[in-house]
Amino acid sequence: MHGEFDIEVYGSIIKVVLRGGFNDIGAKALAVELKNNVKAYQHAPFTIMMNLLAFDGGTPEVFAESESFNAWLNNTNMVAKALIFTSPALIAIERILVKSKAPQNIRYFDNEDDAQIWLHEYIDEFHSKLA
């Protein structure tokens, strides 16, 4: 299995749900789809909510692909990212292997509702500072 994912866009939020274990094929497919969604915002600010509650991990190539994607993402107008997962082990692995996330505005959550509230509040605050 390559891993399964769904991507939906709600206003300024790109919502991603990952399920299962991922290999390089699944990770590359996810990166392509995410890049297409990010590019659709052109230069407008956006946020990402990534639900990893059903993510079972991945091969080393998955984390290399994530590192590459996040390095690319650092040059976009993403203003915040909410990561939803409860596995301390996966959080630790992700933090060690995906160093390109360091400059990103990331918060960890254990449910989508709290993550969505934070992202909406953050983007609203971001827009009010521009006004």
C-alpha positions, 0 to 999 in steps of 0.5 A: 500500500502506498498510503491514502490521502484526501485533500479538501479546500475550505476558504483559506484552509487546505485540509489533508487527511492521511491514512495508512502507511506511506511509501515514496510513491504515496508521498510523491503523489501527495506532494504533487496534489498539495503543490497544485492546491497551494499554487491555486492560492497564487500569492494569497495567504493560506493555512494547512490542517493535516490530520494524521490520526490514521497515519501509520508512518512511512518509509525513510523516503516518505520523510525525505519527500516531506523534507523537500516539500516543506522546504518548497512550502517555506517559499509560499504564503502559508501563514500557519499549519495545524498538525493533528496527531497523538502519537508522541513517537511519530511527532518526535520522528517527524521533528527530527527528520523534517527539519525544514518545518523549523521556521513554520508556524506549527501547532499540534492538536489532538482533534480537528475542531480545535485545529480549525478554530486556531487556523480561523483565528490566526488567518483572521488576525493575519488579515486584520493586521493587513487592513 
